[in-house]
């Protein structure tokens, strides 16, 4: 199991759900500060809302855009029992996301399934997960990130040898 500590700013729940997934793994750089204040645009083939169950499901070529953030998925399900968001699940082949960072770099990621557990402040990427920023790349079949403590876990002890964790990091300080 690979662990890495990163530091992230706290954000309101909906913005954290959308923005955090794009940059938590790539670097300690932060997403564009004004993205969080931009309107959220959602486009899908269909949507189902069930207020009693606290469920919203967007299906078919789902696109979410907020500022420089762009998320594409086949399906996004929002669980909000009692009107409080508890979990957001995005699925696709793969789910793709990208966002511009304050330093001007573009962070990109993908996975077959992305789950944001709001109460635990945990993001889980499953199935061909990859996070890139410039030439730096981090891949695994399973990646978990805790927003609370900055801990990143990748790989799967139960499937040892079947799914390797791979990372490529280029030095930022070049000697002259």
N, C-alpha and C positions, 0 to 999 in steps of 0.2 A: 504494500500500500504506500503510495507516494503522498507526502504531505507538504504543503506550502502555505506560509502565512502571508496574507495580503491585507492592506488597510483600505477600507471603503467608507465613503460618507453615508450617513443615514438619510433616507429619503421617505416621503409619504408612500403608503402601501401600493397604490396603483402604479405610480411612477417607478417604484422599486421593482415591481413585478416586470415591467416592460424594459426598463433601462438596465437593471443590474445584470440580467442574463447575458447581455452583450459584452460586458467588460470585466466581469469579476475574475476571469481567469487570465486574461492577456497581460495585464501589467497593473501597477499601482496608479497609473494615470487615470483620471476621472473623465466620465462622459461630459460632453459640452454642457456647461452650467445652465444655459438657457433652454436646453431640451425639455427639462422638467416642467417648464412654464408654457410650453407649446401645446396646442390642442392635439388630442389623440384621434386619428382617423382610422376607422376599421371598415374594411371592405371584404365581403364574403358572398358566396352563392346563396347561403341561407343562414337564418339565425332562429334559435328557439329560446324563449325566456319562460321560466316557470318560477314565479315569485314564491309560491308555496314551498317548493323544494329548495329555493335559493340557487337556481341553476341557470346558466346562460351558455349556450353552445353555438359557436360560429363554425360553419362547415363549408368546404369547397373553396379552394384557392384563397384562403384567408390572408389578408394583408393588414398589418398594423404599422402605422407611421406616426411618429412623434418627433418633430424636429429632424435630427440626423439619424434617429433610430428607425430601422426597418426590419420587421419580422414577417416571415412568410411560413405558412403551415397549411396542412390539409384540414386540420381541425383544432380549434381552441375551445376548451371547456373551462368555465369559471364557476367554482363552487362557492356560494356565499349564503350559507344558512343564516337566517335571521338578519340578512342584509350585510353581514360581515364576511369579507373575502377570506376563505380559509385555504384554498388551493386553486392553482391555475395549471392546467395541463395542455401542452401543445404537442400534436403528433403530426408526422409527415414522413416523406421519404426523400430527403430529410426535412426537418424544421431548419430554416436558415435565418440567421439574424446578423445584423451589422450596425455599427454606430461609430461616429467620429468622436475621437477623444479631444480633450482640451489641448493636447500637444499637437493636434492636427493629424495624428495617425488614425487609421481605420482599423477597428477591431471587428473580426468576423468570427462566426461560430456556426456549428451545425450539430444535430443529433436526430435520431429517429423519434425520440420522445424527450420533452423537456418539462419538468414538473417544478413549480415553485410552491413550497410549503410555507405559507405566510406566518403561522404561529411559531414554527421552528426557525424561521428565517433561513431556509435551506433550499438550494437549487440543485436539482438532480438531472443530469443529462445521461440518457441511456441509448445505446446502439450507435456505433460509429461516431462517437462524439469527437469533435475537433474544435479547438479555439486557436485563432491566429491573430497576430498583430505584426504588420510588416513581415519580416522573415521568421520571426519567432512563432513556433507551433507546438501545441500540446494536444496529444491524441490518446484516447483510451476507449474501450467499449462502455465504460461506466465512470462518470465524474460527478462528485458531490462537492458543493461549496457552501460553507456556513457564513452567512452575512454577519452574524453576531460576533464570531471570533476570528474570522478570516482564514479558517482552515479549509484546505482543499484536499480531498481524498480521491484517488483514482485507482482503477483496477478492481479486481475481484478475487479475493483469497480463495473462494470456493471454486473458481474456474482457473486456478493457477496454471500458467503455461498456455492457456487458450486465448487469453486477451492480454497483450502486453501494453504497458504504459510507455509512450514515446514522447520525448520532449526535445526540441531544438531551440536553444537560446543563443543569440548572438551578443557579444559584448557591446556595452554602450560606451565604455571608455576606451578609446584607442590610444595606444602609446605612440609617441612620435619618434 
